Amino acid sequence: MEREMQEKAVMNSLGALQEMNAFKKAMDEVRTDPPWMTGRHKEAQRWNPYSMEGGSTAAIAGSNFVVVASDTRMSQFDINVMCRDAEKVHTLNDSIILATSGFYGDVLQLKRVLEARLHKYRFDYRCDMTVDLCSELLARNLYYRRFFPYYTGAILAGIDENGKGAVYSYDPVGCIERVPYSASGAAEPIMIPFFDCQVAHVTIAPGAERPELTLERATALLKDAFRNAAERETSTGDKISLVIAEAGKPIRQMFVPLRED
């Protein structure tokens, strides 16, 4: 009996000694290599509420006109064509045109929000909102959603109060800039250098003659830009939706075929 008690005491002391040694070893490891100083790879499942349906939009403003264009293809993962007649250019009233690309759910929602606000303005003031006021309205609506933004590249265009063409460019959180031309969407890196050369003439030497930007030339430049993009970018194609607004004239819309493969 006494021998069994002695063996239990020895085993308990050995267990306590092992626990103490393990504790000392753990303290030494923490002291020499603390966990907050080592990099760790954390894996977690994430849900993304956005998707990119591709497509491109562009606009050019002139002295008394503005031309807005977009393609009509809606794709998924830049390969799967889901629709060939997606509407990306929206005529909001007689002088305001909205062009959007990106997540198509946000494209439709942004259009509905602006249409509702313009309808309320028309009901309250018995007149249509100008493109200058609508540009600020759009900037504020985008900024209100800055923590869960509309995943769109918006371009607002139209004829301002002085009868001149106006193009406003936005980022998803509402930063606004009035520009002579703009592009958004998948083919923006292709179109902007083309417009820099053909509209802004950044490559022409100072003092050299520059061609006048007429309505016919602006329309032709937009067609060439989209044909160029359709050859080099897979999510841009099918058709070009061209919307033309001139001072004192109704808004016109036409379609130009692009490649469908």
Steps between C-alpha positions, in 0.01 A plus 500: 500500500775740593687407181197588284465834674868575440468414129196732467691783670794450263266500197326818619832676552618392154176626345533833679863526385399431138226764516745751642755422229233536229389832650859629507550389139184678388605820682843484335342461156266796557790709626727423203232488225179681603193409289415864427832538315454203266300508178201273474281412206134514594250333272133592513199469273406837349179601327534754220176691426635636171567357159641665190286461190750671272414744227617853430354850473639827365393859435633803312379858552508769231407866472124437476468122509595188692531144372473203738560139402519156655510141389205269569679184612461372857751229581614295797868433573578678166410182309139395562263730307178528702322766291564682172247781548585638844402865543786712633408845364191651665324818388377661822334808346528728195852614590655235731653166403644246745751238385608229744701179495602249764275295728171497310285483812648829620465642147123445512466617860692823435280570199183449708626727779581784259171462315308522827690811611451667161129419507467655848690810383266532202198466728629760750635765260295438182813479284773254412828489689806627314805284444705720737262439790469132414878465507504615863203278579678196361820584689309524829312174443825318427665652808209399725577139407877530548514221762311261270545677165331452168750292304463707185701735284249779441515766229240777499464705183264753351444860390561758774316828560724683250426255221842334514579132522598374845656172612547415869718209607464319836668236707290255709499728808392820326816694411385719212683674215373680191707382206488541119488119457488195722485121490425232756485126516721221378629685191581828676883444479461458124265792432653777711838506316308504171294802613814671632644491149187563294301741722755669728778484235770447760737363235468797262783753512418846642379735230400222261154501349245296692184361340172640626289272719168481319207273576584276204863468608411427864256230390760345271762505778268316738425238236871452432575477875245223552608311189857516627394381847289216361806361321714502816262453796271198534219653709432784252298416192172423321366855438573865570215701651558862391304783662540852358378816672511839326398839633141576397441156347351176636730220610574239233605138541645258248665158501816397316593130473826369646654154491299236686765238575 
